[in-house]
Structures are given as structure tokens and as C-alpha cells.
Amino acid sequence: MTPKELFAFACRMRTTLDTNAIESRVNNLLKVLNLLECQDTLVGDTAKRGVSGSERKRVSIGYELITNPSLLILDEPTSGLDSNTALKVINLLK
């Protein structure tokens, strides 16, 4: 699946939002996490190459943020990210 498909799936399964709200939330999250360039690239796994490690980490964070949780516990959310991306992730999580 692609980041866009993963976010839409998570939103459909874990919220009661309508289609337009889901699309809006997915697009906003892709923009905020700087995943627009890879939104249609397969995430991949150990056997199949997909998005980069940094992008995969941001997809993982976005998958949890899609439901707008009141509490989110992350273990080293910025490890492996460059300083600019790490700052963006931290500002998003604030």
C-alpha cells in the first residue's frame, strides 16, 4: 500500500468521518509530514524496496495521528531523521 492508501484505510477503519473529511484529513497529514512526493509510492518491506527509512517512520507516525488521538506515546520518533525533518515532526507532535 502507499502512504495515501494507508492513511485513508486507517481513517475509514478507526473514525466515523465521511469521505470528504477523510480525504481532507489524509491530504493535510501528507502535507504536514512532507510525504506528498511519495504519497503514491509503495511503502514496501524488507523484501521489496519502497519509500525511504525516513519516509517510513513518518508514515508510521501519521498512521497513528490520523485519528487525532488525545494521547500518543512514541519511542524515539526522531531517530534516523535528518534535523529538518525531526524538527517538523516535533512541531507537529506539539
N, C-alpha and C positions, 0 to 999 in steps of 0.2 A: 504494500500500500504506500501511497505518497503521504507527505505531511498533511496536505489539504484533506485527503480522504480519511486519515486517522483522526484529525480534529473533528471533522463532520460526523464520523461514526461515534466518537466519544460523546459528542454533544447530543446526538439523537438518542443514544442509549442512556445517558445519565442526566438529561434535563427534559423539561416539558415544553421547550421553546418551539415555535413554529418554524417553518422552512426559511422564511426571510430573516428571522432573528438568528437562526443557526448560521446562515451564510454570512451575515454581518459579523457575528462573533468570530467565526473562523477567519475571515479576511482580516479583521482587526488584529487577531492574535498572530497571524502570519506576518503582518506588517511590524508589529511591536517586537517580535522575536527575530526580525530580519531574516525571514525564511521565504520571502517572495520569490527569490531566484531559484529556489529548489522545491517550490511547492508541488511541482508535478514530477519530481524525481523519486524513484523508489527509495524507501528508507534502507532496504537491504538487510543483510545479516552477515554472519561470519563466512558463509559460503558465497554470497552474492554481493558484489560491490554496489553501494548505493550512495546516500548522502555522506558527507564527511563526519568525522567524530564530533566536531563542534556542533554541527547541524543536528546530529542525532541527539546530543544532550539537550539542545534547545527544543527539539520535538518532544522529548520525554517530559520536560518541564511544561511545555504547552499542553500536552495531553492531560496533565493534572489541573492546569489553570483554566481549562475550557469550561469547567463547571462553576467558576468563580467561587472557590471554597473560602470559608471564613478562617480556616487554619490549614497551613501547608507545612509539612516537615520535610526538609531536603537535606541530604547528606552530601556535602561538598558540591553545591550546584555550579561553582565556577571553575572547578579543577578541569584542566585541559582546554580552557577557553583563553583566547587572547585577551589582553587587558581591556580593549574597547568593548568587546562582546560581553566580558564579565561585568563591566560597569553597567551596560544596558540591562543585563539580566537582573542585577541587584536593584537598579532603579525600578524595573518592572515589578519586582517582588515587594518593594516598599509599599 
